[in-house]
């Protein structure tokens, strides 16, 4: 168990052998409930090659001074990751435009 968010790792070993390795991470939120996004690879046990990178978004809860995994979501391919990014960009681009228009209308009404 990790006491700090920086101590969290997505590496995983079986019988002393690394079978999942963390390539990178982004801390999305900190606090009693923290969210970390990991870029990782899994070992193909048949070929001994590392598979294509995947992404895991993991939610941790700090309890009794230790971070414990509460939930997680794996993005299993680059195609799926790009589809998620596209959807989020579209949602926030359109909502930003709506928010900007609302702000402009509010400002015009205040004059």
TIPANU-659169 format. One record per residue (C-alpha): x, y, z; residue in one letter. Coordinates in steps of 0.001 Angstrom, whole numbers, plus 500000, padded with zeros to 6 digits. Layout:
XYZA/...
This chain:
500000500000500000X/501134503539499258X/501059506395501746X/501484509110499115X/500083509440495623X/503622509511494217X/504267506018495631X/501424504467493608X/502562502178490810X/500819500189488114X/503668497698487781X/502623494121488529X/504756491062489147X/503901487372489191X/506402485039490822X/509005487821490830X/508574488534487115X/507307491851485763X/504200491149483667X/502725494668483606X/504929497736483436X/503980501351483941X/505268503602481160X/503883506940482342X/501251508460484600X/499182511590485041X/497654512589488351X/494170513846487495X/493083514716491034X/494595514650494517X/493092514374497963X/491257511771500009X/489823510577496682X/492504510662493993X/492446509728490321X/495509508585488397X/495790507734484717X/498476505164483852X/500006504290480495X/501153500675480677X/502074497528478769X/501389493879479495X/503744491011478740X/502523488468476204X/503478485268477994X/503525483221474773X/505837485467472733X/507606487218475643X/506996490534473836X/505371493567475381X/501914494227473933X/500688497585472631X/500280500247475325X/496972500607477148X/495582503195479543X/494067502654482970X/492194505326484903X/492197504368488570X/490348505933491485X/491960505632494917X/490623506371498381X/492950507259501213X/491931505239504273X/493956504987507479X/496851506754505766X/497017504331502809X/495761504693499250X/493497501812498220X/492096501163494759X/488344501772494658X/487617501462490967X/489258501497487598X/488615501644483894X/490915500258481200X/491172501718477731X/492203498674475774X/493435500133472493X/494674503270470807X/491497503275468694X/489309503324471805X/491483506032473410X/491181508259470346X/487407507766470229X/487177508875473872X/489374511925473206X/487290512864470153X/484034512658472121X/485383514751475005X/486786517380472645X/483441517636470836X/481472517876474082X/483687520535475585X/484122522498472362X/480343522745471967X/479715523441475661X/482479526077475688X/480822527824472753X/477483527744474575X/479083529050477773X/480798531839475842X/477499532804474195X/475758532862477600X/478545535028479014X/478261537419476053X/474475537629476473X/474858538274480226X/477422541001479558X/475198542634476918X/472242542618479304X/474310544324482009X/475096547324479773X/
